[in-house]
Amino acid sequence: MKGYMVATWKMALEGIQEGMQILNGNGNLHRAIVEAVKRVEDNENFVSVGYGGLPNREGYVELDAAFMDGDTLGAGGVMAVQGIKNPIELACSLSRCSRNCFLAGKGAEEYALSQGVEMQNLLTPNAMRRYESSLKSNLKGDMDAYDGHDTVCVIGRNQSGSIACGVSTSGLFLKHPGRVGDSPIIGSGFYANSIIGSAAATGVGEDIMKGCLAYSIVASMGSGLSVQDACEHALNYHIVMLGKRRDKIGSMSVIAMDRNGNIGAATNMKKFPFVIGNEDYTCSVMVACNKDGKMIIEKPDEQFWVGYKGD
Ligand code: SD4
């Protein structure tokens, strides 16, 4: 598999189509990634990112986002922020700063206001309903994937070989206010180095963070593994390492791209859909299937989507 963009989950399809149009017109790589992520942030039907995202335990939508430029290694992000319409835009602009690149909570929100960033009430009626019914059913905050969380991660590469990535999420449903997942943590949820490649992760942040998963995939590519082998090696090593120390490991899925545009993916879930912006500028949804520890990447048929509940 080879292409110019790769992204987590089927929800990224329209965004990747838009990003690929930008790249096809020789547009800016960062803009292509930011616009792709914004498509997901702005769509209230995608319940785990941006507008309409999953509320925390006090009923507020609190977001994490980050961006990394693989040419400069500039990275930036915002954590546990409320009311920012497109946190990915702010993360991308922070990645160009040399200090104060990662901002959290109130400080990040004040910075956003000072930069004239668009603010919005992100709690939609549907998100509110979801929150209220969780109170009735007494749900706890330690649920698994599809119980309520997903991150949109987008990796892109232009024709000159520059690579960058962006991620955005509302994190775990009913998380503690101020909780930060892996997504805006450099090396855990995302990493990009144009000389080697880029990787990003989605799943239970507390478990992903225990091994700096994204960095370890890029480091494995750097030491000579193919992008697919690097994804599988890093994820399997991480799972074995965690498995020795705890009974339950949360869901974890990764995507990656090497410097030549080859794409890899791996998961500890049964099925993990992801989107590719192909070499011919078409876009396809693919699925990584974990069959007893063996990774199979295939194109899903119609039947696959019957009963599929995730974004
Ligand atoms: C987090 N990793 O906040 C994110 C959520 C996610 O699939 O990606 N879920 O922990």
py3Dmol code that shows the C-alpha trace and the ligand (Angstrom):
import py3Dmol

protein = """\
ATOM      1  CA  MET A   1       0.000   0.000   0.000  1.00  0.00           C
ATOM      2  CA  LYS A   2       1.367   3.338  -1.011  1.00  0.00           C
ATOM      3  CA  GLY A   3      -0.126   6.823  -0.896  1.00  0.00           C
ATOM      4  CA  TYR A   4      -0.007  10.446   0.166  1.00  0.00           C
ATOM      5  CA  MET A   5      -2.323  10.305   3.169  1.00  0.00           C
ATOM      6  CA  VAL A   6      -3.441   7.782   5.752  1.00  0.00           C
ATOM      7  CA  ALA A   7      -5.927   8.302   8.566  1.00  0.00           C
ATOM      8  CA  THR A   8      -7.564   6.401  11.418  1.00  0.00           C
ATOM      9  CA  TRP A   9     -11.184   5.233  11.189  1.00  0.00           C
ATOM     10  CA  LYS A  10     -13.760   5.419   8.412  1.00  0.00           C
ATOM     11  CA  MET A  11     -14.914   8.816   9.708  1.00  0.00           C
ATOM     12  CA  ALA A  12     -11.793  10.331   8.076  1.00  0.00           C
ATOM     13  CA  LEU A  13     -12.896   9.445   4.522  1.00  0.00           C
ATOM     14  CA  GLU A  14     -14.395  12.817   3.516  1.00  0.00           C
ATOM     15  CA  GLY A  15     -11.551  14.679   5.165  1.00  0.00           C
ATOM     16  CA  ILE A  16      -8.956  12.629   3.326  1.00  0.00           C
ATOM     17  CA  GLN A  17     -10.805  13.231   0.042  1.00  0.00           C
ATOM     18  CA  GLU A  18     -10.545  16.951   0.722  1.00  0.00           C
ATOM     19  CA  GLY A  19      -6.910  16.731   1.808  1.00  0.00           C
ATOM     20  CA  MET A  20      -6.011  14.782  -1.332  1.00  0.00           C
ATOM     21  CA  GLN A  21      -7.620  17.438  -3.513  1.00  0.00           C
ATOM     22  CA  ILE A  22      -5.423  20.026  -1.835  1.00  0.00           C
ATOM     23  CA  LEU A  23      -2.286  17.906  -2.360  1.00  0.00           C
ATOM     24  CA  ASN A  24      -3.267  17.091  -5.948  1.00  0.00           C
ATOM     25  CA  GLY A  25      -3.456  20.817  -6.672  1.00  0.00           C
ATOM     26  CA  ASN A  26       0.064  21.174  -5.274  1.00  0.00           C
ATOM     27  CA  GLY A  27      -1.403  22.755  -2.158  1.00  0.00           C
ATOM     28  CA  ASN A  28       0.273  23.048   1.204  1.00  0.00           C
ATOM     29  CA  LEU A  29       0.812  19.774   3.120  1.00  0.00           C
ATOM     30  CA  HIS A  30      -0.066  21.286   6.490  1.00  0.00           C
ATOM     31  CA  ARG A  31      -3.279  22.738   5.085  1.00  0.00           C
ATOM     32  CA  ALA A  32      -4.214  19.363   3.572  1.00  0.00           C
ATOM     33  CA  ILE A  33      -3.817  17.669   6.973  1.00  0.00           C
ATOM     34  CA  VAL A  34      -5.544  20.425   8.952  1.00  0.00           C
ATOM     35  CA  GLU A  35      -8.517  20.538   6.545  1.00  0.00           C
ATOM     36  CA  ALA A  36      -8.817  16.727   6.673  1.00  0.00           C
ATOM     37  CA  VAL A  37      -8.950  16.799  10.482  1.00  0.00           C
ATOM     38  CA  LYS A  38     -11.313  19.783  10.516  1.00  0.00           C
ATOM     39  CA  ARG A  39     -13.844  17.847   8.418  1.00  0.00           C
ATOM     40  CA  VAL A  40     -14.079  15.340  11.255  1.00  0.00           C
ATOM     41  CA  GLU A  41     -13.998  17.974  14.016  1.00  0.00           C
ATOM     42  CA  ASP A  42     -16.865  19.881  12.395  1.00  0.00           C
ATOM     43  CA  ASN A  43     -19.128  16.883  11.824  1.00  0.00           C
ATOM     44  CA  GLU A  44     -21.358  16.320  14.824  1.00  0.00           C
ATOM     45  CA  ASN A  45     -22.175  12.805  13.617  1.00  0.00           C
ATOM     46  CA  PHE A  46     -18.645  11.753  14.555  1.00  0.00           C
ATOM     47  CA  VAL A  47     -19.167  11.572  18.257  1.00  0.00           C
ATOM     48  CA  SER A  48     -15.597  11.339  19.489  1.00  0.00           C
ATOM     49  CA  VAL A  49     -13.941  14.379  17.908  1.00  0.00           C
ATOM     50  CA  GLY A  50     -14.618  18.140  18.031  1.00  0.00           C
ATOM     51  CA  TYR A  51     -18.178  19.476  17.736  1.00  0.00           C
ATOM     52  CA  GLY A  52     -20.560  16.965  19.319  1.00  0.00           C
ATOM     53  CA  GLY A  53     -17.645  15.100  20.925  1.00  0.00           C
ATOM     54  CA  LEU A  54     -17.951  12.897  24.002  1.00  0.00           C
ATOM     55  CA  PRO A  55     -18.568  14.848  27.216  1.00  0.00           C
ATOM     56  CA  ASN A  56     -16.402  14.400  30.307  1.00  0.00           C
ATOM     57  CA  ARG A  57     -17.924  13.335  33.613  1.00  0.00           C
ATOM     58  CA  GLU A  58     -19.181  16.822  34.315  1.00  0.00           C
ATOM     59  CA  GLY A  59     -20.918  17.037  30.951  1.00  0.00           C
ATOM     60  CA  TYR A  60     -18.393  19.276  29.155  1.00  0.00           C
ATOM     61  CA  VAL A  61     -16.714  18.442  25.844  1.00  0.00           C
ATOM     62  CA  GLU A  62     -12.965  18.695  26.480  1.00  0.00           C
ATOM     63  CA  LEU A  63     -10.576  18.246  23.567  1.00  0.00           C
ATOM     64  CA  ASP A  64      -6.965  17.219  22.858  1.00  0.00           C
ATOM     65  CA  ALA A  65      -5.190  17.892  19.534  1.00  0.00           C
ATOM     66  CA  ALA A  66      -1.621  17.960  18.225  1.00  0.00           C
ATOM     67  CA  PHE A  67       0.380  18.543  15.048  1.00  0.00           C
ATOM     68  CA  MET A  68       3.942  17.695  14.005  1.00  0.00           C
ATOM     69  CA  ASP A  69       6.007  18.874  11.038  1.00  0.00           C
ATOM     70  CA  GLY A  70       8.391  16.082  10.026  1.00  0.00           C
ATOM     71  CA  ASP A  71      10.778  18.491   8.264  1.00  0.00           C
ATOM     72  CA  THR A  72      11.483  20.730  11.261  1.00  0.00           C
ATOM     73  CA  LEU A  73      10.360  18.319  14.027  1.00  0.00           C
ATOM     74  CA  GLY A  74       8.246  21.257  15.208  1.00  0.00           C
ATOM     75  CA  ALA A  75       5.349  19.964  17.283  1.00  0.00           C
ATOM     76  CA  GLY A  76       2.518  21.647  19.132  1.00  0.00           C
ATOM     77  CA  GLY A  77      -0.730  20.790  20.808  1.00  0.00           C
ATOM     78  CA  VAL A  78      -3.580  21.708  23.068  1.00  0.00           C
ATOM     79  CA  MET A  79      -4.871  19.569  25.918  1.00  0.00           C
ATOM     80  CA  ALA A  80      -8.119  19.472  27.859  1.00  0.00           C
ATOM     81  CA  VAL A  81      -9.510  22.555  26.132  1.00  0.00           C
ATOM     82  CA  GLN A  82     -13.143  23.570  26.014  1.00  0.00           C
ATOM     83  CA  GLY A  83     -15.020  25.657  23.454  1.00  0.00           C
ATOM     84  CA  ILE A  84     -12.363  25.748  20.723  1.00  0.00           C
ATOM     85  CA  LYS A  85     -14.063  24.959  17.409  1.00  0.00           C
ATOM     86  CA  ASN A  86     -11.001  23.545  15.630  1.00  0.00           C
ATOM     87  CA  PRO A  87      -8.226  22.643  18.078  1.00  0.00           C
ATOM     88  CA  ILE A  88      -6.182  21.158  15.207  1.00  0.00           C
ATOM     89  CA  GLU A  89      -5.710  24.671  13.745  1.00  0.00           C
ATOM     90  CA  LEU A  90      -4.341  25.924  17.024  1.00  0.00           C
ATOM     91  CA  ALA A  91      -2.098  22.846  17.390  1.00  0.00           C
ATOM     92  CA  CYS A  92      -0.723  23.409  13.886  1.00  0.00           C
ATOM     93  CA  SER A  93       0.081  27.056  14.590  1.00  0.00           C
ATOM     94  CA  LEU A  94       1.696  26.132  17.944  1.00  0.00           C
ATOM     95  CA  SER A  95       3.926  23.619  16.113  1.00  0.00           C
ATOM     96  CA  ARG A  96       5.651  26.607  14.496  1.00  0.00           C
ATOM     97  CA  CYS A  97       6.570  28.160  17.859  1.00  0.00           C
ATOM     98  CA  SER A  98       9.901  27.508  19.504  1.00  0.00           C
ATOM     99  CA  ARG A  99       8.549  27.841  23.067  1.00  0.00           C
ATOM    100  CA  ASN A 100       5.139  27.307  24.706  1.00  0.00           C
ATOM    101  CA  CYS A 101       4.234  24.721  22.051  1.00  0.00           C
ATOM    102  CA  PHE A 102       1.936  22.568  24.196  1.00  0.00           C
ATOM    103  CA  LEU A 103      -0.757  24.399  26.127  1.00  0.00           C
ATOM    104  CA  ALA A 104      -3.341  22.958  28.500  1.00  0.00           C
ATOM    105  CA  GLY A 105      -6.718  23.975  29.903  1.00  0.00           C
ATOM    106  CA  LYS A 106      -7.386  27.603  30.783  1.00  0.00           C
ATOM    107  CA  GLY A 107      -4.023  28.846  29.515  1.00  0.00           C
ATOM    108  CA  ALA A 108      -4.676  27.252  26.126  1.00  0.00           C
ATOM    109  CA  GLU A 109      -8.177  28.726  25.977  1.00  0.00           C
ATOM    110  CA  GLU A 110      -6.887  32.199  26.844  1.00  0.00           C
ATOM    111  CA  TYR A 111      -4.213  31.866  24.179  1.00  0.00           C
ATOM    112  CA  ALA A 112      -6.877  30.796  21.661  1.00  0.00           C
ATOM    113  CA  LEU A 113      -8.933  33.895  22.479  1.00  0.00           C
ATOM    114  CA  SER A 114      -5.874  36.135  22.152  1.00  0.00           C
ATOM    115  CA  GLN A 115      -5.246  34.678  18.687  1.00  0.00           C
ATOM    116  CA  GLY A 116      -8.834  35.292  17.581  1.00  0.00           C
ATOM    117  CA  VAL A 117      -9.496  31.572  17.193  1.00  0.00           C
ATOM    118  CA  GLU A 118     -13.137  30.675  16.571  1.00  0.00           C
ATOM    119  CA  MET A 119     -14.939  29.520  19.726  1.00  0.00           C
ATOM    120  CA  GLN A 120     -18.099  27.390  19.785  1.00  0.00           C
ATOM    121  CA  ASN A 121     -20.303  25.564  22.256  1.00  0.00           C
ATOM    122  CA  LEU A 122     -19.349  21.975  21.370  1.00  0.00           C
ATOM    123  CA  LEU A 123     -22.028  20.230  23.420  1.00  0.00           C
ATOM    124  CA  THR A 124     -24.708  19.263  20.893  1.00  0.00           C
ATOM    125  CA  PRO A 125     -28.178  18.037  21.953  1.00  0.00           C
ATOM    126  CA  ASN A 126     -27.108  14.499  20.995  1.00  0.00           C
ATOM    127  CA  ALA A 127     -23.932  14.703  23.076  1.00  0.00           C
ATOM    128  CA  MET A 128     -26.021  16.002  25.976  1.00  0.00           C
ATOM    129  CA  ARG A 129     -28.497  13.108  25.547  1.00  0.00           C
ATOM    130  CA  ARG A 130     -25.618  10.615  25.504  1.00  0.00           C
ATOM    131  CA  TYR A 131     -24.271  12.131  28.702  1.00  0.00           C
ATOM    132  CA  GLU A 132     -27.641  12.122  30.439  1.00  0.00           C
ATOM    133  CA  SER A 133     -28.365   8.511  29.549  1.00  0.00           C
ATOM    134  CA  SER A 134     -24.922   7.534  30.844  1.00  0.00           C
ATOM    135  CA  LEU A 135     -25.882   9.064  34.194  1.00  0.00           C
ATOM    136  CA  LYS A 136     -29.055   6.976  34.230  1.00  0.00           C
ATOM    137  CA  SER A 137     -27.256   3.757  33.331  1.00  0.00           C
ATOM    138  CA  ASN A 138     -24.482   4.491  35.825  1.00  0.00           C
ATOM    139  CA  LEU A 139     -21.642   4.022  33.310  1.00  0.00           C
ATOM    140  CA  LYS A 140     -18.093   4.186  34.616  1.00  0.00           C
ATOM    141  CA  GLY A 141     -15.272   6.101  32.968  1.00  0.00           C
ATOM    142  CA  ASP A 142     -13.149   3.029  32.147  1.00  0.00           C
ATOM    143  CA  MET A 143     -14.812   1.825  28.962  1.00  0.00           C
ATOM    144  CA  ASP A 144     -13.204   0.322  25.880  1.00  0.00           C
ATOM    145  CA  ALA A 145     -13.122   1.400  22.214  1.00  0.00           C
ATOM    146  CA  TYR A 146     -16.578   1.908  20.782  1.00  0.00           C
ATOM    147  CA  ASP A 147     -17.878   2.134  24.334  1.00  0.00           C
ATOM    148  CA  GLY A 148     -16.963   5.637  23.523  1.00  0.00           C
ATOM    149  CA  HIS A 149     -13.793   7.064  22.089  1.00  0.00           C
ATOM    150  CA  ASP A 150     -11.846   7.451  18.857  1.00  0.00           C
ATOM    151  CA  THR A 151      -9.184   9.808  17.613  1.00  0.00           C
ATOM    152  CA  VAL A 152      -8.810  11.098  14.097  1.00  0.00           C
ATOM    153  CA  CYS A 153      -5.116  10.811  13.200  1.00  0.00           C
ATOM    154  CA  VAL A 154      -3.985  12.020   9.771  1.00  0.00           C
ATOM    155  CA  ILE A 155      -0.526  11.490   8.279  1.00  0.00           C
ATOM    156  CA  GLY A 156       0.339  13.195   4.983  1.00  0.00           C
ATOM    157  CA  ARG A 157       3.256  13.436   2.592  1.00  0.00           C
ATOM    158  CA  ASN A 158       3.725  15.720  -0.383  1.00  0.00           C
ATOM    159  CA  GLN A 159       5.589  15.100  -3.638  1.00  0.00           C
ATOM    160  CA  SER A 160       8.770  16.642  -2.282  1.00  0.00           C
ATOM    161  CA  GLY A 161       8.827  14.050   0.515  1.00  0.00           C
ATOM    162  CA  SER A 162       7.818  16.288   3.419  1.00  0.00           C
ATOM    163  CA  ILE A 163       5.789  14.415   6.018  1.00  0.00           C
ATOM    164  CA  ALA A 164       3.539  15.782   8.779  1.00  0.00           C
ATOM    165  CA  CYS A 165       0.735  14.536  10.994  1.00  0.00           C
ATOM    166  CA  GLY A 166      -2.204  15.850  13.001  1.00  0.00           C
ATOM    167  CA  VAL A 167      -4.501  14.291  15.610  1.00  0.00           C
ATOM    168  CA  SER A 168      -7.707  15.399  17.339  1.00  0.00           C
ATOM    169  CA  THR A 169     -10.061  13.793  19.887  1.00  0.00           C
ATOM    170  CA  SER A 170     -12.493  14.354  22.716  1.00  0.00           C
ATOM    171  CA  GLY A 171     -10.754  11.456  24.453  1.00  0.00           C
ATOM    172  CA  LEU A 172     -12.485   8.935  26.669  1.00  0.00           C
ATOM    173  CA  PHE A 173     -16.193   9.332  27.383  1.00  0.00           C
ATOM    174  CA  LEU A 174     -16.805  10.458  30.998  1.00  0.00           C
ATOM    175  CA  LYS A 175     -13.124  11.131  31.582  1.00  0.00           C
ATOM    176  CA  HIS A 176     -12.128  13.143  34.624  1.00  0.00           C
ATOM    177  CA  PRO A 177     -12.013  16.875  33.840  1.00  0.00           C
ATOM    178  CA  GLY A 178      -8.443  17.732  32.903  1.00  0.00           C
ATOM    179  CA  ARG A 179      -7.574  14.157  31.897  1.00  0.00           C
ATOM    180  CA  VAL A 180      -5.113  14.077  28.992  1.00  0.00           C
ATOM    181  CA  GLY A 181      -4.761  11.018  26.750  1.00  0.00           C
ATOM    182  CA  ASP A 182      -1.916   9.908  24.493  1.00  0.00           C
ATOM    183  CA  SER A 183      -3.145  11.917  21.513  1.00  0.00           C
ATOM    184  CA  PRO A 184      -1.447  15.276  22.272  1.00  0.00           C
ATOM    185  CA  ILE A 185       1.631  13.648  23.829  1.00  0.00           C
ATOM    186  CA  ILE A 186       4.532  13.704  21.390  1.00  0.00           C
ATOM    187  CA  GLY A 187       5.890  10.229  20.705  1.00  0.00           C
ATOM    188  CA  SER A 188       2.870   8.487  22.210  1.00  0.00           C
ATOM    189  CA  GLY A 189      -0.095   9.519  20.073  1.00  0.00           C
ATOM    190  CA  PHE A 190       1.864  10.914  17.129  1.00  0.00           C
ATOM    191  CA  TYR A 191       5.336  11.428  15.699  1.00  0.00           C
ATOM    192  CA  ALA A 192       6.735  12.580  12.335  1.00  0.00           C
ATOM    193  CA  ASN A 193      10.236  12.764  10.910  1.00  0.00           C
ATOM    194  CA  SER A 194      10.375  13.274   7.125  1.00  0.00           C
ATOM    195  CA  ILE A 195      13.712  11.452   6.906  1.00  0.00           C
ATOM    196  CA  ILE A 196      12.108   8.247   8.253  1.00  0.00           C
ATOM    197  CA  GLY A 197       8.320   8.458   8.366  1.00  0.00           C
ATOM    198  CA  SER A 198       5.424   9.065  10.703  1.00  0.00           C
ATOM    199  CA  ALA A 199       3.104   7.093  12.976  1.00  0.00           C
ATOM    200  CA  ALA A 200       0.014   7.776  15.077  1.00  0.00           C
ATOM    201  CA  ALA A 201      -2.123   5.847  17.528  1.00  0.00           C
ATOM    202  CA  THR A 202      -5.742   5.554  18.616  1.00  0.00           C
ATOM    203  CA  GLY A 203      -7.194   3.622  21.521  1.00  0.00           C
ATOM    204  CA  VAL A 204      -6.946   3.786  25.294  1.00  0.00           C
ATOM    205  CA  GLY A 205      -4.462   6.592  25.931  1.00  0.00           C
ATOM    206  CA  GLU A 206      -3.407   5.410  29.374  1.00  0.00           C
ATOM    207  CA  ASP A 207      -2.173   2.146  27.822  1.00  0.00           C
ATOM    208  CA  ILE A 208      -0.693   3.653  24.632  1.00  0.00           C
ATOM    209  CA  MET A 209       1.341   6.137  26.701  1.00  0.00           C
ATOM    210  CA  LYS A 210       3.107   3.387  28.621  1.00  0.00           C
ATOM    211  CA  GLY A 211       5.345   2.719  25.636  1.00  0.00           C
ATOM    212  CA  CYS A 212       5.511   5.863  23.447  1.00  0.00           C
ATOM    213  CA  LEU A 213       3.969   3.807  20.679  1.00  0.00           C
ATOM    214  CA  ALA A 214       4.170   6.287  17.788  1.00  0.00           C
ATOM    215  CA  TYR A 215       7.837   7.074  18.397  1.00  0.00           C
ATOM    216  CA  SER A 216       8.704   3.429  18.742  1.00  0.00           C
ATOM    217  CA  ILE A 217       7.157   2.685  15.306  1.00  0.00           C
ATOM    218  CA  VAL A 218       9.166   5.488  13.696  1.00  0.00           C
ATOM    219  CA  ALA A 219      12.319   4.310  15.513  1.00  0.00           C
ATOM    220  CA  SER A 220      11.718   0.751  14.237  1.00  0.00           C
ATOM    221  CA  MET A 221      11.403   2.072  10.668  1.00  0.00           C
ATOM    222  CA  GLY A 222      14.611   4.022  11.259  1.00  0.00           C
ATOM    223  CA  SER A 223      16.412   0.871  12.216  1.00  0.00           C
ATOM    224  CA  GLY A 224      15.407  -0.794   8.962  1.00  0.00           C
ATOM    225  CA  LEU A 225      12.004  -2.454   9.420  1.00  0.00           C
ATOM    226  CA  SER A 226       9.381  -2.013   6.714  1.00  0.00           C
ATOM    227  CA  VAL A 227       6.480   0.213   7.730  1.00  0.00           C
ATOM    228  CA  GLN A 228       4.110  -2.749   8.202  1.00  0.00           C
ATOM    229  CA  ASP A 229       6.668  -4.748  10.177  1.00  0.00           C
ATOM    230  CA  ALA A 230       7.413  -1.675  12.305  1.00  0.00           C
ATOM    231  CA  CYS A 231       3.707  -1.258  13.176  1.00  0.00           C
ATOM    232  CA  GLU A 232       3.319  -4.930  14.086  1.00  0.00           C
ATOM    233  CA  HIS A 233       6.639  -5.192  15.916  1.00  0.00           C
ATOM    234  CA  ALA A 234       6.076  -2.084  18.044  1.00  0.00           C
ATOM    235  CA  LEU A 235       2.456  -2.921  18.861  1.00  0.00           C
ATOM    236  CA  ASN A 236       3.144  -6.592  19.634  1.00  0.00           C
ATOM    237  CA  TYR A 237       6.146  -5.740  21.806  1.00  0.00           C
ATOM    238  CA  HIS A 238       4.050  -3.186  23.667  1.00  0.00           C
ATOM    239  CA  ILE A 239       1.200  -5.633  24.215  1.00  0.00           C
ATOM    240  CA  VAL A 240       3.539  -8.357  25.495  1.00  0.00           C
ATOM    241  CA  MET A 241       5.252  -5.849  27.778  1.00  0.00           C
ATOM    242  CA  LEU A 242       1.931  -4.626  29.194  1.00  0.00           C
ATOM    243  CA  GLY A 243       0.515  -8.150  29.373  1.00  0.00           C
ATOM    244  CA  LYS A 244       3.272  -9.147  31.795  1.00  0.00           C
ATOM    245  CA  ARG A 245       2.169  -6.444  34.183  1.00  0.00           C
ATOM    246  CA  ARG A 246      -1.606  -6.238  33.960  1.00  0.00           C
ATOM    247  CA  ASP A 247      -4.600  -8.440  33.167  1.00  0.00           C
ATOM    248  CA  LYS A 248      -6.529  -6.084  30.965  1.00  0.00           C
ATOM    249  CA  ILE A 249      -5.082  -4.087  28.081  1.00  0.00           C
ATOM    250  CA  GLY A 250      -7.202  -1.472  26.332  1.00  0.00           C
ATOM    251  CA  SER A 251      -7.736  -1.284  22.584  1.00  0.00           C
ATOM    252  CA  MET A 252      -4.826   0.117  20.563  1.00  0.00           C
ATOM    253  CA  SER A 253      -4.547   0.679  16.811  1.00  0.00           C
ATOM    254  CA  VAL A 254      -1.797   2.368  14.829  1.00  0.00           C
ATOM    255  CA  ILE A 255      -1.203   3.765  11.358  1.00  0.00           C
ATOM    256  CA  ALA A 256       2.153   4.704   9.835  1.00  0.00           C
ATOM    257  CA  MET A 257       3.786   5.910   6.635  1.00  0.00           C
ATOM    258  CA  ASP A 258       7.429   5.665   5.629  1.00  0.00           C
ATOM    259  CA  ARG A 259       9.410   8.341   3.786  1.00  0.00           C
ATOM    260  CA  ASN A 260       8.462   6.805   0.420  1.00  0.00           C
ATOM    261  CA  GLY A 261       4.737   6.771   1.135  1.00  0.00           C
ATOM    262  CA  ASN A 262       4.398   3.088   2.007  1.00  0.00           C
ATOM    263  CA  ILE A 263       1.622   2.616   4.523  1.00  0.00           C
ATOM    264  CA  GLY A 264       1.182   0.210   7.444  1.00  0.00           C
ATOM    265  CA  ALA A 265      -1.413  -0.428  10.155  1.00  0.00           C
ATOM    266  CA  ALA A 266      -1.857  -2.729  13.125  1.00  0.00           C
ATOM    267  CA  THR A 267      -4.357  -3.277  15.913  1.00  0.00           C
ATOM    268  CA  ASN A 268      -5.130  -5.423  18.927  1.00  0.00           C
ATOM    269  CA  MET A 269      -8.828  -5.131  18.088  1.00  0.00           C
ATOM    270  CA  LYS A 270     -10.522  -7.658  15.827  1.00  0.00           C
ATOM    271  CA  LYS A 271     -11.007  -5.001  13.147  1.00  0.00           C
ATOM    272  CA  PHE A 272      -9.664  -1.503  12.699  1.00  0.00           C
ATOM    273  CA  PRO A 273     -10.844   0.541   9.693  1.00  0.00           C
ATOM    274  CA  PHE A 274      -8.553   3.232   8.277  1.00  0.00           C
ATOM    275  CA  VAL A 275      -8.456   5.435   5.188  1.00  0.00           C
ATOM    276  CA  ILE A 276      -5.783   5.772   2.515  1.00  0.00           C
ATOM    277  CA  GLY A 277      -5.284   8.604   0.033  1.00  0.00           C
ATOM    278  CA  ASN A 278      -3.710   6.535  -2.732  1.00  0.00           C
ATOM    279  CA  GLU A 279      -0.902   7.303  -5.166  1.00  0.00           C
ATOM    280  CA  ASP A 280      -3.416   7.973  -7.953  1.00  0.00           C
ATOM    281  CA  TYR A 281      -5.223  10.441  -5.646  1.00  0.00           C
ATOM    282  CA  THR A 282      -8.233   8.146  -5.126  1.00  0.00           C
ATOM    283  CA  CYS A 283      -9.235   7.322  -1.548  1.00  0.00           C
ATOM    284  CA  SER A 284     -10.095   3.943  -0.055  1.00  0.00           C
ATOM    285  CA  VAL A 285     -11.228   2.569   3.271  1.00  0.00           C
ATOM    286  CA  MET A 286      -9.151  -0.421   4.364  1.00  0.00           C
ATOM    287  CA  VAL A 287      -9.357  -2.606   7.431  1.00  0.00           C
ATOM    288  CA  ALA A 288      -6.643  -4.153   9.560  1.00  0.00           C
ATOM    289  CA  CYS A 289      -7.857  -7.464  11.019  1.00  0.00           C
ATOM    290  CA  ASN A 290      -6.094  -9.081  13.921  1.00  0.00           C
ATOM    291  CA  LYS A 291      -6.613 -12.796  13.408  1.00  0.00           C
ATOM    292  CA  ASP A 292      -5.070 -14.497  16.450  1.00  0.00           C
ATOM    293  CA  GLY A 293      -2.145 -12.095  16.510  1.00  0.00           C
ATOM    294  CA  LYS A 294      -1.604 -12.144  12.728  1.00  0.00           C
ATOM    295  CA  MET A 295      -2.336  -8.869  10.948  1.00  0.00           C
ATOM    296  CA  ILE A 296      -4.302  -9.014   7.712  1.00  0.00           C
ATOM    297  CA  ILE A 297      -4.952  -5.818   5.779  1.00  0.00           C
ATOM    298  CA  GLU A 298      -7.906  -6.026   3.418  1.00  0.00           C
ATOM    299  CA  LYS A 299     -10.525  -4.018   1.609  1.00  0.00           C
ATOM    300  CA  PRO A 300     -13.803  -4.413   3.514  1.00  0.00           C
ATOM    301  CA  ASP A 301     -16.819  -5.721   1.582  1.00  0.00           C
ATOM    302  CA  GLU A 302     -20.430  -4.558   2.071  1.00  0.00           C
ATOM    303  CA  GLN A 303     -20.964  -7.244   4.673  1.00  0.00           C
ATOM    304  CA  PHE A 304     -18.225  -5.733   6.854  1.00  0.00           C
ATOM    305  CA  TRP A 305     -20.278  -2.634   7.613  1.00  0.00           C
ATOM    306  CA  VAL A 306     -23.393  -4.551   8.671  1.00  0.00           C
ATOM    307  CA  GLY A 307     -23.512  -4.182  12.423  1.00  0.00           C
ATOM    308  CA  TYR A 308     -20.358  -2.020  12.552  1.00  0.00           C
ATOM    309  CA  LYS A 309     -20.916   0.471  15.365  1.00  0.00           C
ATOM    310  CA  GLY A 310     -17.829   2.663  15.397  1.00  0.00           C
ATOM    311  CA  ASP A 311     -17.004   5.894  13.583  1.00  0.00           C
TER     312      ASP A 311
END
"""
ligand_1 = """\
10
SD4
C -7.422 9.025 24.329
N -6.402 7.843 22.502
O -7.825 10.116 24.697
C -7.501 8.704 22.845
C -8.843 8.163 22.492
C -8.885 7.273 21.291
O -9.831 5.420 20.253
O -8.129 7.321 20.400
N -9.774 6.340 21.237
O -7.019 8.161 25.094
"""
view = py3Dmol.view(width=600, height=400)
view.addModel(protein, "pdb")
view.setStyle({"model": 0}, {"cartoon": {"style": "trace"}})
view.addModel(ligand_1, "xyz")
view.setStyle({"model": 1}, {"stick": {}})
view.zoomTo()
view.show()
